Amino acid sequence: MSDTPDFLLKLLATRSVSGHTREALALVEAEFAGLSVPVLTRTTVKGSFIATIEGSTHEGIVFASHLDTLGAMVSRICPDGTLRYKTVGGFTPGSIEGEYCLVETFQGEFLPGTILFDRASVHAYGQEKAAAKREHGDMRIRLDFDVPDADAIRDLGVSVGNYVHFDPRPVLSGSGYIKGRHLDDKAGVAALTAAAAEIARHGEKPRRTLHFMFTSHEEVGHGGAGWFPRDVCELIAVDMGVMGSEQTGSEKKVSICMADSNGPYNYELSRRLIDLAVLNGIPHTVDTYPFYGSDTAASLRMGLDIRHALIGPGVDASHAVERTHLEGISATASLVSLYSLS
């Protein structure tokens, strides 16, 4: 089992756009293979990874984090040798303007480029046009090759349907802050793997069976829908905590969400998590999120009869260049492990 900061940095550097998470899944699988307790693992048909630590009863809890991230897909090869894209997940064009990226061909080649606004140059278009509102339809990908036309692009092996990976740029500062893209939800994944290691070190068999689920389609809305263990009665999503002027979140705390855009989370389960955090002195905050959904929503829409909750480390500037702190990840891991063993 690797240290949480090292694992998180490695995970952030691993490409995992929604629906294309196999390499990231392998990193998580290796973490669970290194635990000191027996772990049953399976990969669902859709691509979710589930690691199970058996308890002494037939009652089960699922802790779910998502491995998939935002990204894009080539939607058009333009006559001038640039590319248009289709978004994978929800983000603003301004949040990726100027970002370096890699276009992954079906032959497995990774072609570097930059995401730009069509009229980015003030010298060519003037201040007014260069400052125009950004729309995804006015953005393009400029590849770092001599490609004067569409035929030259195709000669490189580029095709409509190729994935576009944004440069994650992960950085860990000496003060414990981690910044970069895709902390949603790789910070939650790191917290969940750290919690599993904490539970294993404890050495005591949990009363309830613990299922650690890592989904691959959360950013496109159906990550939590699919196969679930029969014994599950609770689903706790471990995802990023929203930070904003109307939220109470902190990068150094675990956020416990009482409601998001899909409605309230289970009151009794959420209260138990709050009480456990208070009793054990875990730095935490309680919040609501107006523009947010988690893996729990997809599972409930498929008819799963469960209690559901949402916790996670506070993440600043979500779905842009994000930042969190190791203390928030640690607080999240502590709450997961304490609840698992309580």
C-alpha positions as YAML, in Angstrom:
chain: A
units: angstrom
residues:
- id: 1
  name: MET
  ca: [0.00, 0.00, 0.00]
- id: 2
  name: SER
  ca: [1.57, 3.30, -1.08]
- id: 3
  name: ASP
  ca: [1.41, 6.62, 0.79]
- id: 4
  name: THR
  ca: [-1.69, 8.68, 0.05]
- id: 5
  name: PRO
  ca: [0.10, 11.71, -1.53]
- id: 6
  name: ASP
  ca: [2.20, 9.50, -3.81]
- id: 7
  name: PHE
  ca: [-0.81, 7.44, -4.83]
- id: 8
  name: LEU
  ca: [-2.93, 10.52, -5.49]
- id: 9
  name: LEU
  ca: [-0.26, 12.19, -7.63]
- id: 10
  name: LYS
  ca: [0.16, 8.98, -9.63]
- id: 11
  name: LEU
  ca: [-3.60, 8.66, -10.03]
- id: 12
  name: LEU
  ca: [-3.96, 12.29, -11.15]
- id: 13
  name: ALA
  ca: [-1.29, 11.72, -13.80]
- id: 14
  name: THR
  ca: [-3.16, 8.69, -15.17]
- id: 15
  name: ARG
  ca: [-5.66, 9.34, -17.98]
- id: 16
  name: SER
  ca: [-9.22, 8.29, -17.11]
- id: 17
  name: VAL
  ca: [-11.89, 10.19, -19.04]
- id: 18
  name: SER
  ca: [-15.41, 8.78, -18.49]
- id: 19
  name: GLY
  ca: [-15.71, 5.36, -20.09]
- id: 20
  name: HIS
  ca: [-11.93, 4.98, -20.50]
- id: 21
  name: THR
  ca: [-10.66, 4.30, -16.99]
- id: 22
  name: ARG
  ca: [-8.83, 0.97, -17.27]
- id: 23
  name: GLU
  ca: [-5.35, 2.29, -16.38]
- id: 24
  name: ALA
  ca: [-6.63, 4.15, -13.31]
- id: 25
  name: LEU
  ca: [-8.61, 1.08, -12.26]
- id: 26
  name: ALA
  ca: [-5.40, -0.97, -12.35]
- id: 27
  name: LEU
  ca: [-3.76, 1.46, -9.90]
- id: 28
  name: VAL
  ca: [-6.65, 1.10, -7.45]
- id: 29
  name: GLU
  ca: [-6.67, -2.67, -7.85]
- id: 30
  name: ALA
  ca: [-2.97, -2.76, -6.93]
- id: 31
  name: GLU
  ca: [-3.68, -0.75, -3.78]
- id: 32
  name: PHE
  ca: [-6.22, -3.28, -2.57]
- id: 33
  name: ALA
  ca: [-3.96, -6.20, -3.50]
- id: 34
  name: GLY
  ca: [-1.44, -4.77, -1.02]
- id: 35
  name: LEU
  ca: [-3.79, -4.80, 1.97]
- id: 36
  name: SER
  ca: [-3.05, -7.08, 4.92]
- id: 37
  name: VAL
  ca: [-6.59, -8.55, 5.02]
- id: 38
  name: PRO
  ca: [-8.40, -10.81, 2.53]
- id: 39
  name: VAL
  ca: [-10.15, -8.78, -0.17]
- id: 40
  name: LEU
  ca: [-12.59, -10.12, -2.74]
- id: 41
  name: THR
  ca: [-12.52, -8.15, -5.99]
- id: 42
  name: ARG
  ca: [-14.56, -8.01, -9.15]
- id: 43
  name: THR
  ca: [-14.90, -5.75, -12.16]
- id: 44
  name: THR
  ca: [-18.42, -5.24, -13.45]
- id: 45
  name: VAL
  ca: [-19.33, -5.52, -17.12]
- id: 46
  name: LYS
  ca: [-19.61, -1.72, -17.32]
- id: 47
  name: GLY
  ca: [-16.18, -1.23, -15.79]
- id: 48
  name: SER
  ca: [-16.70, -0.46, -12.11]
- id: 49
  name: PHE
  ca: [-14.21, -2.02, -9.70]
- id: 50
  name: ILE
  ca: [-15.45, -3.42, -6.38]
- id: 51
  name: ALA
  ca: [-13.23, -4.55, -3.49]
- id: 52
  name: THR
  ca: [-14.96, -6.31, -0.58]
- id: 53
  name: ILE
  ca: [-13.85, -6.85, 3.00]
- id: 54
  name: GLU
  ca: [-16.21, -9.38, 4.53]
- id: 55
  name: GLY
  ca: [-17.90, -8.62, 7.82]
- id: 56
  name: SER
  ca: [-19.41, -10.82, 10.50]
- id: 57
  name: THR
  ca: [-23.02, -10.21, 9.36]
- id: 58
  name: HIS
  ca: [-24.83, -10.30, 6.04]
- id: 59
  name: GLU
  ca: [-25.53, -6.56, 6.08]
- id: 60
  name: GLY
  ca: [-23.40, -4.53, 3.67]
- id: 61
  name: ILE
  ca: [-22.29, -0.95, 3.08]
- id: 62
  name: VAL
  ca: [-21.07, 0.41, -0.26]
- id: 63
  name: PHE
  ca: [-18.61, 3.31, -0.30]
- id: 64
  name: ALA
  ca: [-18.49, 4.70, -3.85]
- id: 65
  name: SER
  ca: [-15.96, 6.99, -5.49]
- id: 66
  name: HIS
  ca: [-15.60, 7.61, -9.20]
- id: 67
  name: LEU
  ca: [-12.42, 7.10, -11.19]
- id: 68
  name: ASP
  ca: [-13.62, 8.89, -14.30]
- id: 69
  name: THR
  ca: [-12.83, 12.50, -15.07]
- id: 70
  name: LEU
  ca: [-13.84, 15.26, -17.42]
- id: 71
  name: GLY
  ca: [-12.45, 15.26, -20.94]
- id: 72
  name: ALA
  ca: [-13.51, 15.53, -24.55]
- id: 73
  name: MET
  ca: [-13.85, 13.60, -27.80]
- id: 74
  name: VAL
  ca: [-12.99, 14.65, -31.34]
- id: 75
  name: SER
  ca: [-16.26, 15.53, -33.10]
- id: 76
  name: ARG
  ca: [-14.99, 17.08, -36.35]
- id: 77
  name: ILE
  ca: [-11.83, 17.37, -38.41]
- id: 78
  name: CYS
  ca: [-11.81, 20.87, -39.89]
- id: 79
  name: PRO
  ca: [-10.55, 21.89, -43.36]
- id: 80
  name: ASP
  ca: [-7.89, 24.14, -41.78]
- id: 81
  name: GLY
  ca: [-6.25, 21.22, -39.91]
- id: 82
  name: THR
  ca: [-7.77, 21.92, -36.49]
- id: 83
  name: LEU
  ca: [-10.21, 19.80, -34.49]
- id: 84
  name: ARG
  ca: [-13.58, 20.42, -32.86]
- id: 85
  name: TYR
  ca: [-14.61, 18.50, -29.78]
- id: 86
  name: LYS
  ca: [-17.61, 17.13, -27.93]
- id: 87
  name: THR
  ca: [-17.49, 17.55, -24.15]
- id: 88
  name: VAL
  ca: [-17.36, 14.49, -21.89]
- id: 89
  name: GLY
  ca: [-18.85, 15.71, -18.61]
- id: 90
  name: GLY
  ca: [-19.93, 19.23, -17.73]
- id: 91
  name: PHE
  ca: [-17.48, 22.13, -17.80]
- id: 92
  name: THR
  ca: [-17.22, 25.63, -19.25]
- id: 93
  name: PRO
  ca: [-15.13, 26.43, -22.32]
- id: 94
  name: GLY
  ca: [-13.30, 29.08, -20.33]
- id: 95
  name: SER
  ca: [-12.10, 26.48, -17.84]
- id: 96
  name: ILE
  ca: [-10.09, 24.65, -20.54]
- id: 97
  name: GLU
  ca: [-8.98, 27.56, -22.74]
- id: 98
  name: GLY
  ca: [-5.23, 27.43, -23.25]
- id: 99
  name: GLU
  ca: [-4.98, 23.94, -21.76]
- id: 100
  name: TYR
  ca: [-2.49, 21.46, -23.18]
- id: 101
  name: CYS
  ca: [-4.05, 18.18, -24.20]
- id: 102
  name: LEU
  ca: [-3.40, 14.80, -25.80]
- id: 103
  name: VAL
  ca: [-5.51, 13.32, -28.59]
- id: 104
  name: GLU
  ca: [-5.49, 9.52, -28.30]
- id: 105
  name: THR
  ca: [-5.80, 7.80, -31.67]
- id: 106
  name: PHE
  ca: [-7.39, 4.39, -32.11]
- id: 107
  name: GLN
  ca: [-3.86, 3.10, -32.84]
- id: 108
  name: GLY
  ca: [-2.76, 4.09, -29.33]
- id: 109
  name: GLU
  ca: [-0.74, 7.18, -30.28]
- id: 110
  name: PHE
  ca: [-0.95, 10.30, -28.11]
- id: 111
  name: LEU
  ca: [-0.74, 13.53, -30.11]
- id: 112
  name: PRO
  ca: [-0.05, 16.77, -28.18]
- id: 113
  name: GLY
  ca: [-2.04, 19.91, -28.77]
- id: 114
  name: THR
  ca: [-3.63, 22.99, -27.22]
- id: 115
  name: ILE
  ca: [-7.27, 23.98, -26.73]
- id: 116
  name: LEU
  ca: [-7.86, 27.51, -28.01]
- id: 117
  name: PHE
  ca: [-10.60, 30.04, -28.72]
- id: 118
  name: ASP
  ca: [-11.05, 30.62, -32.48]
- id: 119
  name: ARG
  ca: [-10.33, 34.34, -32.14]
- id: 120
  name: ALA
  ca: [-7.77, 34.26, -29.33]
- id: 121
  name: SER
  ca: [-5.27, 36.65, -30.93]
- id: 122
  name: VAL
  ca: [-5.91, 40.32, -30.11]
- id: 123
  name: HIS
  ca: [-3.48, 41.27, -32.90]
- id: 124
  name: ALA
  ca: [-5.49, 39.39, -35.53]
- id: 125
  name: TYR
  ca: [-9.04, 40.09, -34.33]
- id: 126
  name: GLY
  ca: [-8.82, 43.05, -31.94]
- id: 127
  name: GLN
  ca: [-9.71, 43.33, -28.28]
- id: 128
  name: GLU
  ca: [-13.49, 43.15, -28.71]
- id: 129
  name: LYS
  ca: [-13.58, 39.92, -30.73]
- id: 130
  name: ALA
  ca: [-10.82, 38.31, -28.67]
- id: 131
  name: ALA
  ca: [-12.76, 39.08, -25.49]
- id: 132
  name: ALA
  ca: [-16.04, 37.58, -26.78]
- id: 133
  name: LYS
  ca: [-18.00, 35.12, -24.67]
- id: 134
  name: ARG
  ca: [-16.58, 31.60, -24.98]
- id: 135
  name: GLU
  ca: [-18.80, 28.85, -26.38]
- id: 136
  name: HIS
  ca: [-17.70, 25.25, -26.94]
- id: 137
  name: GLY
  ca: [-18.58, 25.62, -30.63]
- id: 138
  name: ASP
  ca: [-16.00, 28.43, -30.95]
- id: 139
  name: MET
  ca: [-13.15, 26.41, -29.44]
- id: 140
  name: ARG
  ca: [-10.65, 24.30, -31.37]
- id: 141
  name: ILE
  ca: [-7.76, 21.92, -30.79]
- id: 142
  name: ARG
  ca: [-4.48, 22.90, -32.44]
- id: 143
  name: LEU
  ca: [-2.19, 19.89, -32.82]
- id: 144
  name: ASP
  ca: [1.59, 20.36, -32.60]
- id: 145
  name: PHE
  ca: [2.27, 19.04, -36.10]
- id: 146
  name: ASP
  ca: [2.46, 20.38, -39.65]
- id: 147
  name: VAL
  ca: [-1.19, 19.82, -40.51]
- id: 148
  name: PRO
  ca: [-2.39, 22.43, -43.03]
- id: 149
  name: ASP
  ca: [-5.59, 20.58, -43.89]
- id: 150
  name: ALA
  ca: [-7.96, 17.78, -42.88]
- id: 151
  name: ASP
  ca: [-6.11, 15.16, -44.94]
- id: 152
  name: ALA
  ca: [-2.89, 15.86, -43.03]
- id: 153
  name: ILE
  ca: [-4.78, 15.38, -39.76]
- id: 154
  name: ARG
  ca: [-6.16, 12.04, -40.94]
- id: 155
  name: ASP
  ca: [-2.67, 10.97, -42.01]
- id: 156
  name: LEU
  ca: [-1.64, 11.26, -38.34]
- id: 157
  name: GLY
  ca: [-4.29, 8.67, -37.50]
- id: 158
  name: VAL
  ca: [-6.77, 11.12, -35.99]
- id: 159
  name: SER
  ca: [-10.43, 10.16, -36.23]
- id: 160
  name: VAL
  ca: [-13.76, 11.45, -35.03]
- id: 161
  name: GLY
  ca: [-14.40, 9.62, -31.76]
- id: 162
  name: ASN
  ca: [-10.83, 9.89, -30.46]
- id: 163
  name: TYR
  ca: [-10.57, 10.77, -26.76]
- id: 164
  name: VAL
  ca: [-9.04, 14.11, -25.74]
- id: 165
  name: HIS
  ca: [-7.18, 14.12, -22.40]
- id: 166
  name: PHE
  ca: [-6.55, 17.40, -20.58]
- id: 167
  name: ASP
  ca: [-3.14, 17.94, -18.98]
- id: 168
  name: PRO
  ca: [-3.83, 17.28, -15.25]
- id: 169
  name: ARG
  ca: [-0.77, 19.30, -14.05]
- id: 170
  name: PRO
  ca: [-0.78, 17.81, -10.50]
- id: 171
  name: VAL
  ca: [1.35, 19.65, -7.93]
- id: 172
  name: LEU
  ca: [1.78, 18.95, -4.21]
- id: 173
  name: SER
  ca: [2.98, 21.99, -2.28]
- id: 174
  name: GLY
  ca: [5.07, 21.90, 0.88]
- id: 175
  name: SER
  ca: [2.06, 23.21, 2.80]
- id: 176
  name: GLY
  ca: [-0.06, 20.18, 1.95]
- id: 177
  name: TYR
  ca: [-2.17, 21.68, -0.81]
- id: 178
  name: ILE
  ca: [-2.67, 19.63, -3.98]
- id: 179
  name: LYS
  ca: [-3.71, 21.45, -7.15]
- id: 180
  name: GLY
  ca: [-4.45, 20.36, -10.68]
- id: 181
  name: ARG
  ca: [-7.28, 18.92, -12.71]
- id: 182
  name: HIS
  ca: [-9.43, 15.92, -11.79]
- id: 183
  name: LEU
  ca: [-9.31, 16.12, -7.98]
- id: 184
  name: ASP
  ca: [-13.00, 15.46, -8.59]
- id: 185
  name: ASP
  ca: [-13.01, 12.65, -7.73]
- id: 186
  name: LYS
  ca: [-9.47, 11.35, -7.47]
- id: 187
  name: ALA
  ca: [-9.14, 13.02, -4.07]
- id: 188
  name: GLY
  ca: [-12.15, 10.93, -3.00]
- id: 189
  name: VAL
  ca: [-10.58, 7.78, -4.46]
- id: 190
  name: ALA
  ca: [-7.40, 8.49, -2.48]
- id: 191
  name: ALA
  ca: [-9.44, 8.99, 0.70]
- id: 192
  name: LEU
  ca: [-11.31, 5.73, 0.15]
- id: 193
  name: THR
  ca: [-8.15, 3.67, -0.46]
- id: 194
  name: ALA
  ca: [-6.54, 5.28, 2.60]
- id: 195
  name: ALA
  ca: [-9.62, 4.34, 4.67]
- id: 196
  name: ALA
  ca: [-9.41, 0.73, 3.47]
- id: 197
  name: ALA
  ca: [-5.75, 0.60, 4.54]
- id: 198
  name: GLU
  ca: [-6.70, 2.06, 7.95]
- id: 199
  name: ILE
  ca: [-9.40, -0.59, 8.40]
- id: 200
  name: ALA
  ca: [-6.95, -3.35, 7.44]
- id: 201
  name: ARG
  ca: [-4.36, -2.07, 9.94]
- id: 202
  name: HIS
  ca: [-6.98, -2.11, 12.66]
- id: 203
  name: GLY
  ca: [-7.07, -5.87, 12.34]
- id: 204
  name: GLU
  ca: [-10.62, -6.31, 13.62]
- id: 205
  name: LYS
  ca: [-13.23, -7.88, 11.36]
- id: 206
  name: PRO
  ca: [-15.96, -5.30, 10.68]
- id: 207
  name: ARG
  ca: [-19.49, -6.14, 11.76]
- id: 208
  name: ARG
  ca: [-20.90, -5.27, 8.34]
- id: 209
  name: THR
  ca: [-19.43, -6.27, 4.99]
- id: 210
  name: LEU
  ca: [-17.65, -3.34, 3.32]
- id: 211
  name: HIS
  ca: [-17.80, -2.87, -0.44]
- id: 212
  name: PHE
  ca: [-15.45, -0.25, -1.89]
- id: 213
  name: MET
  ca: [-16.81, 0.66, -5.33]
- id: 214
  name: PHE
  ca: [-14.97, 2.73, -7.94]
- id: 215
  name: THR
  ca: [-17.17, 3.75, -10.85]
- id: 216
  name: SER
  ca: [-16.24, 4.78, -14.38]
- id: 217
  name: HIS
  ca: [-19.20, 6.83, -15.68]
- id: 218
  name: GLU
  ca: [-20.16, 9.25, -12.89]
- id: 219
  name: GLU
  ca: [-19.31, 12.41, -14.84]
- id: 220
  name: VAL
  ca: [-21.84, 11.43, -17.52]
- id: 221
  name: GLY
  ca: [-24.59, 10.56, -15.04]
- id: 222
  name: HIS
  ca: [-24.84, 6.78, -14.73]
- id: 223
  name: GLY
  ca: [-21.78, 5.68, -12.75]
- id: 224
  name: GLY
  ca: [-23.75, 4.37, -9.77]
- id: 225
  name: ALA
  ca: [-26.28, 2.50, -11.91]
- id: 226
  name: GLY
  ca: [-25.55, -1.17, -12.49]
- id: 227
  name: TRP
  ca: [-24.49, -4.20, -10.48]
- id: 228
  name: PHE
  ca: [-24.68, -3.95, -6.69]
- id: 229
  name: PRO
  ca: [-24.06, -6.53, -3.95]
- id: 230
  name: ARG
  ca: [-27.30, -8.11, -2.73]
- id: 231
  name: ASP
  ca: [-26.56, -7.39, 0.92]
- id: 232
  name: VAL
  ca: [-26.24, -3.62, 0.54]
- id: 233
  name: CYS
  ca: [-28.44, -1.43, 2.74]
- id: 234
  name: GLU
  ca: [-26.39, 1.79, 2.66]
- id: 235
  name: LEU
  ca: [-24.53, 3.67, -0.05]
- id: 236
  name: ILE
  ca: [-22.14, 6.43, 0.95]
- id: 237
  name: ALA
  ca: [-20.67, 8.38, -1.95]
- id: 238
  name: VAL
  ca: [-17.17, 9.66, -1.26]
- id: 239
  name: ASP
  ca: [-16.92, 12.52, -3.73]
- id: 240
  name: MET
  ca: [-15.61, 16.07, -3.69]
- id: 241
  name: GLY
  ca: [-17.07, 18.67, -1.36]
- id: 242
  name: VAL
  ca: [-18.23, 21.83, -3.14]
- id: 243
  name: MET
  ca: [-16.66, 25.13, -2.19]
- id: 244
  name: GLY
  ca: [-18.25, 28.47, -3.06]
- id: 245
  name: SER
  ca: [-19.55, 31.72, -1.62]
- id: 246
  name: GLU
  ca: [-22.83, 30.03, -0.58]
- id: 247
  name: GLN
  ca: [-21.16, 26.87, 0.80]
- id: 248
  name: THR
  ca: [-19.47, 26.14, 4.14]
- id: 249
  name: GLY
  ca: [-16.81, 23.76, 2.74]
- id: 250
  name: SER
  ca: [-13.11, 23.78, 3.52]
- id: 251
  name: GLU
  ca: [-10.19, 22.10, 1.77]
- id: 252
  name: LYS
  ca: [-8.95, 20.99, 5.20]
- id: 253
  name: LYS
  ca: [-12.23, 19.34, 6.29]
- id: 254
  name: VAL
  ca: [-14.59, 16.58, 5.25]
- id: 255
  name: SER
  ca: [-17.88, 17.93, 3.95]
- id: 256
  name: ILE
  ca: [-21.11, 16.11, 4.82]
- id: 257
  name: CYS
  ca: [-23.80, 16.99, 2.30]
- id: 258
  name: MET
  ca: [-27.43, 17.03, 3.44]
- id: 259
  name: ALA
  ca: [-28.95, 17.75, 0.00]
- id: 260
  name: ASP
  ca: [-27.96, 18.34, -3.63]
- id: 261
  name: SER
  ca: [-29.84, 19.01, -6.89]
- id: 262
  name: ASN
  ca: [-31.54, 15.60, -6.58]
- id: 263
  name: GLY
  ca: [-32.99, 16.37, -3.15]
- id: 264
  name: PRO
  ca: [-32.13, 15.46, 0.46]
- id: 265
  name: TYR
  ca: [-29.81, 12.65, 1.42]
- id: 266
  name: ASN
  ca: [-30.97, 10.12, 3.99]
- id: 267
  name: TYR
  ca: [-31.43, 12.11, 7.18]
- id: 268
  name: GLU
  ca: [-30.69, 9.36, 9.72]
- id: 269
  name: LEU
  ca: [-27.52, 8.19, 7.96]
- id: 270
  name: SER
  ca: [-26.26, 11.74, 7.45]
- id: 271
  name: ARG
  ca: [-26.91, 12.56, 11.12]
- id: 272
  name: ARG
  ca: [-24.96, 9.46, 12.22]
- id: 273
  name: LEU
  ca: [-22.01, 10.64, 10.14]
- id: 274
  name: ILE
  ca: [-22.22, 14.13, 11.66]
- id: 275
  name: ASP
  ca: [-22.45, 12.74, 15.19]
- id: 276
  name: LEU
  ca: [-19.48, 10.46, 14.58]
- id: 277
  name: ALA
  ca: [-17.39, 13.38, 13.29]
- id: 278
  name: VAL
  ca: [-18.34, 15.51, 16.32]
- id: 279
  name: LEU
  ca: [-17.67, 12.71, 18.81]
- id: 280
  name: ASN
  ca: [-14.23, 11.94, 17.37]
- id: 281
  name: GLY
  ca: [-13.10, 15.49, 16.67]
- id: 282
  name: ILE
  ca: [-12.92, 15.02, 12.89]
- id: 283
  name: PRO
  ca: [-12.68, 18.41, 11.14]
- id: 284
  name: HIS
  ca: [-15.94, 18.62, 9.20]
- id: 285
  name: THR
  ca: [-18.58, 20.88, 7.76]
- id: 286
  name: VAL
  ca: [-22.25, 20.34, 6.85]
- id: 287
  name: ASP
  ca: [-23.50, 21.68, 3.54]
- id: 288
  name: THR
  ca: [-25.96, 21.63, 0.64]
- id: 289
  name: TYR
  ca: [-25.03, 21.73, -3.06]
- id: 290
  name: PRO
  ca: [-27.39, 23.40, -5.59]
- id: 291
  name: PHE
  ca: [-25.73, 22.14, -8.81]
- id: 292
  name: TYR
  ca: [-24.46, 18.68, -7.98]
- id: 293
  name: GLY
  ca: [-25.22, 14.99, -8.32]
- id: 294
  name: SER
  ca: [-23.37, 11.90, -7.12]
- id: 295
  name: ASP
  ca: [-23.32, 8.17, -7.79]
- id: 296
  name: THR
  ca: [-26.16, 7.78, -5.29]
- id: 297
  name: ALA
  ca: [-28.64, 9.49, -7.63]
- id: 298
  name: ALA
  ca: [-28.05, 6.97, -10.42]
- id: 299
  name: SER
  ca: [-28.40, 4.05, -8.01]
- id: 300
  name: LEU
  ca: [-31.69, 5.38, -6.63]
- id: 301
  name: ARG
  ca: [-33.08, 5.96, -10.13]
- id: 302
  name: MET
  ca: [-32.43, 2.29, -10.91]
- id: 303
  name: GLY
  ca: [-34.64, 1.39, -7.94]
- id: 304
  name: LEU
  ca: [-32.07, 0.46, -5.28]
- id: 305
  name: ASP
  ca: [-33.68, 0.40, -1.82]
- id: 306
  name: ILE
  ca: [-30.93, 1.94, 0.31]
- id: 307
  name: ARG
  ca: [-30.04, 4.68, 2.73]
- id: 308
  name: HIS
  ca: [-27.72, 7.14, 0.99]
- id: 309
  name: ALA
  ca: [-25.23, 9.83, 2.04]
- id: 310
  name: LEU
  ca: [-22.46, 11.97, 0.56]
- id: 311
  name: ILE
  ca: [-19.14, 13.01, 2.10]
- id: 312
  name: GLY
  ca: [-15.80, 14.18, 0.73]
- id: 313
  name: PRO
  ca: [-12.89, 16.59, 1.04]
- id: 314
  name: GLY
  ca: [-13.54, 20.21, 0.11]
- id: 315
  name: VAL
  ca: [-12.34, 21.01, -3.43]
- id: 316
  name: ASP
  ca: [-11.92, 24.59, -4.66]
- id: 317
  name: ALA
  ca: [-12.75, 25.61, -8.27]
- id: 318
  name: SER
  ca: [-14.44, 22.32, -9.15]
- id: 319
  name: HIS
  ca: [-14.50, 21.30, -12.83]
- id: 320
  name: ALA
  ca: [-11.69, 23.77, -13.54]
- id: 321
  name: VAL
  ca: [-8.14, 23.82, -12.12]
- id: 322
  name: GLU
  ca: [-8.96, 22.43, -8.69]
- id: 323
  name: ARG
  ca: [-7.28, 22.41, -5.28]
- id: 324
  name: THR
  ca: [-7.67, 20.53, -2.02]
- id: 325
  name: HIS
  ca: [-5.54, 19.73, 1.03]
- id: 326
  name: LEU
  ca: [-4.15, 16.52, 2.48]
- id: 327
  name: GLU
  ca: [-5.92, 17.30, 5.76]
- id: 328
  name: GLY
  ca: [-9.31, 17.19, 4.04]
- id: 329
  name: ILE
  ca: [-8.47, 13.85, 2.44]
- id: 330
  name: SER
  ca: [-7.29, 12.52, 5.81]
- id: 331
  name: ALA
  ca: [-10.47, 13.72, 7.56]
- id: 332
  name: THR
  ca: [-12.58, 11.97, 4.91]
- id: 333
  name: ALA
  ca: [-10.60, 8.72, 5.28]
- id: 334
  name: SER
  ca: [-10.96, 8.88, 9.06]
- id: 335
  name: LEU
  ca: [-14.74, 9.31, 8.88]
- id: 336
  name: VAL
  ca: [-15.06, 6.35, 6.46]
- id: 337
  name: SER
  ca: [-12.92, 4.05, 8.60]
- id: 338
  name: LEU
  ca: [-14.61, 5.06, 11.88]
- id: 339
  name: TYR
  ca: [-18.06, 4.53, 10.43]
- id: 340
  name: SER
  ca: [-17.01, 1.16, 8.99]
- id: 341
  name: LEU
  ca: [-15.82, -0.07, 12.38]
- id: 342
  name: SER
  ca: [-18.49, 1.57, 14.55]
...
